[in-house]
Amino acid sequence: MTKKTFSKWVFQTLKEQYPDVHSFLTHNSPFQLLIAVILSAQCTDERVNQVTPVLFKRFPDAEALAKANIEDVRQLIRSISYCNTKAKHLIECSKKIQSIFHGKVPEELDLLIQLPGVGRKTANVILGQVFSKPGITVDTHVKRLSYRMGFTKKKDPEKIEYDLQKLWAKDTWSCFSTVLILHGRQTCKARNPQCETCIFNAHCPKENVLCHLSKT
């Protein structure tokens, strides 16, 4: 099975396994999803979803959050990792959205990554989930699974993204990222990957997996 054929099979199989694909983060607007994704960096979605209802009740949009006191925001997100830095990013990001984009989240990657706290991963989440534009989200799961499955040999997220763009059909980028994340959370875990029960076991190259298992 070629790499491209394997990739296509993985996508079709994961789509069947996870038919109800939706955002993992609670939100009521594109702006709120953007803020939630910024908060989710190096933090669990569960933790973010515990924090954002109170945050969004107080600061529901860019206009409100742009005027916020940084200490008030920090207190509301204090259980989130790197809360000091993220509080600053949330306010600065809101100010830029309000002043430059008239309160609306921009729809282009080049514009999104100009916002404080927004990198390519966050931008691609917004492109796919808000604007239905193709984007590959290289989070920790996509990075791990792409390497294990032989989709890339790179370790840098941006280089991985470019490798996957060449391999995955453009209209699958956003959905493929999401279902791969789900597979990483449920089966192909960082520690103790469940290879024996994985549907891809017979064809997956398992790059570095056996080495990892031998050390556990």
Steps between C-alpha positions, in 0.01 A plus 500: 500500500648836397519789745226686311273195485557434869424864581173489306398176671582642844282804432202304369523255790525771764207689348288188542630446852438862603198616295398780736795736460462832679702749700640374829472846654181667623426831327218714361686706239815497284663740747425273795643199318816695423541592866434140607759365257760749625429382855525133398872520417674251731174457690216249477175586326315385811677760712438773242129412485481539878647849483349661190131516605586742781751687283253543214219603731716791615671570166283359218664674204810681378370841605450391860823302533706778340399729788563239773741541787776245463481395866127431467565278198791327671283414800230354277748276315739432790449122479620505136867439425705817439211715616710818525619485140163387370314778683723752325450328163122491538478874563752597231334265249160653578635851459641418158178329387300799619723773356614343173230247411198688641425236762496206259742208489695516171448218249853469359792310651746783432277738694420261783865430581556873546281488810678466838494141625396359162732264312437280198337226708242737651446673166432171322246397764311825440523469122355149506243521776373855448550585135498152342835571338763224470763502772712233668517525878835361614444456872682248719278212379528576128875544542535164677270299274633649178848384597389157622292437189783602271330810360807711587852474637501860622474612860431872446121566489515736202712255297259221595211714378667546161570126471136421576379759251683309227359166615141577603233617258432870568129450565586253780749714690274629779299182550808276477670703773198466728449126461874439538490694828213282618690184407803630687295565811319169501735244343842620380591657832834656585558239770384143453357526146239229449651351186353154555143628473567772242334446163817623326730259682584279202600787271626772734882531492494587873799728468677513839208326672680171571800695629269695728322188627826326576585777746171485692 
